[in-house]
Amino acid sequence: MTQKRLLSPKQLSEIVGLSPAQISALMNTGMLEFVEISSKTKMLTTSGWERFQKNATEVKGAEGMAAN
């Protein structure tokens, strides 16, 4: 089993270039997955960020072009 490094919202925000408030908002809306250590401590992984980016990125395919 590969162990992933856990990051605080502030640490992830420094890596990805968003504010800690933006990271927290993504967590609160359920768009960004996290590990809940306690009721006040929520940690993130870079792989969770990568999944968020993949899911949030809109790709126009042939279906999108057919509507035009």
PETA-V524474 format. One record per backbone hydrogen bond with DSSP energy under -0.5 kcal/mol. NH is the residue of the N-H (numbers start at 1). CO is the residue of the C=O. Records with the same first field share a line. If there is no record, write none. Layout:
BEGIN
NH: CO + CO
END
This chain:
BEGIN
7: 44
12: 8
13: 9
14: 10
15: 11
16: 12
17: 13
18: 13
23: 19
24: 20
25: 21
26: 22
27: 23
28: 24
29: 25
30: 27
31: 26
32: 26
33: 31
35: 43
36: 34
37: 35 + 41
38: 41
42: 40
43: 35
44: 7
49: 45
50: 46
51: 47
52: 48
53: 49
54: 50
55: 51
56: 52
57: 53
58: 56
59: 57
60: 58
61: 59
65: 61
66: 62
67: 63
68: 65
END
